[in-house]
Each structure stands twice: as C-alpha cells, then as structure tokens.
Amino acid sequence: EEICRQSGVAGNGTIGRGFTGKVVCQQARSADLIVLGHQPHQGNGSCHRGSILEEVIRKAPTPVLVTTGTARQVRGVLLTFNGTKADSRALHLAARFSQSHGLPLTILVAAHQLQPYLKKTLWLENYLKPYLIETKFLSADGHLTQTIIGVANTEPSDIIFAGSYQHNSLVTAILGSTLDDLIDRAPCPVLI
C-alpha cells in the first residue's frame, strides 16, 4: 500500500492464506488487472509449467500483466493475433487501450498462407473501424516468438497483448508454449 501511495496509484494490500495462485485468482475477482513480476528463465519456457505464473494466467478472472523490468513510457501497442477466442479478448483490450491512450496498434497476424492472412486482416480492419486508431498489420510466419520479439524491437511497441495458453496443461507440458517463450524473452511487459 505504501508503494502505491508513493506512486500516486490507488491500491490496497491483502495477506491471504493458501496456495498462492489460487489466492491471487480469488482476490482478482474484485480487481481489473493482476500485475506479476517475472524473472526470465534462460533456455526454453518449460520453467512455467506448474508455476504460480502459469496457474494465474490460466485461471485468472481478469487480465494479467507480466513484467520483468522497470516501467517506461508506452509509445505503441503490439497485439499477436491468431483468431482464437483468447486472441479476440486480447484484441478488445488492445483496441480499448490504444484508443484511450492515443497509441498506434501494430497487429501481428499469424498465418502461414496469404489467403488466411487476408481474411483475418479484413475481419480485424472491420472490427477496429469504430475505434479510430492508427493500425498496422504484419504477417507472422515461421517461429512465432522470434517474429514477435523482432517486431517488438523494431516497431514502437512497449507493451504486448497476447491471448492465453492455446492448449491444456498436458499438451503444453509436452510441446511447450509460445506464450511461455514470449514471457521469458519479451523486451517489454506482456498483457495476457
């Protein structure tokens, strides 16, 4: 509470008992956002499997902002989009955030062929028209995490919006996760 007060941000603290991830998710029922600090893992994203971070991201009733460093002024927003339900929620949040802060929105559309890319881009353009925000569409092809990091480093992107995990815990444990990899390697905060 003291840190919030010194920063000019309204906030309150609670001490909970129980499993950390579960307690955080329960407390988040009355919150608009969960902010979690994260120490990046060197190597693949497998360190998240079974972690508090993974549990909160999977079960939180509200968006989760994962940050690894100090805050900086946001000059632009990057959204990763593949067309899933979780991506649609991230799209809505990114559009509202960009609109309310007057920020450009870069959308990285995952598509391995031209036709799906064009279809998704057309749908996105129609969805974003009422927001009246500056948008730029890019195609992601190949290693998705590397592409996201590359775009985040070249476009004015100081926050990345992404959908949640695409698979259940077992599939993620076997195959790994683009989201885990992104959280570990992103040059800026990731909102999920």
Secondary structure as UniProt FT lines:
FT   HELIX           2..7
FT   HELIX           20..27
FT   HELIX           28..30
FT   STRAND          34..37
FT   HELIX           45..48
FT   TURN            49..50
FT   HELIX           52..59
FT   STRAND          64..67
FT   STRAND          77..81
FT   HELIX           85..101
FT   STRAND          105..110
FT   HELIX           114..128
FT   HELIX           129..131
FT   STRAND          135..140
FT   HELIX           144..154
FT   TURN            155..156
FT   STRAND          159..161
FT   HELIX           169..175
FT   HELIX           178..185
FT   STRAND          190..191
//
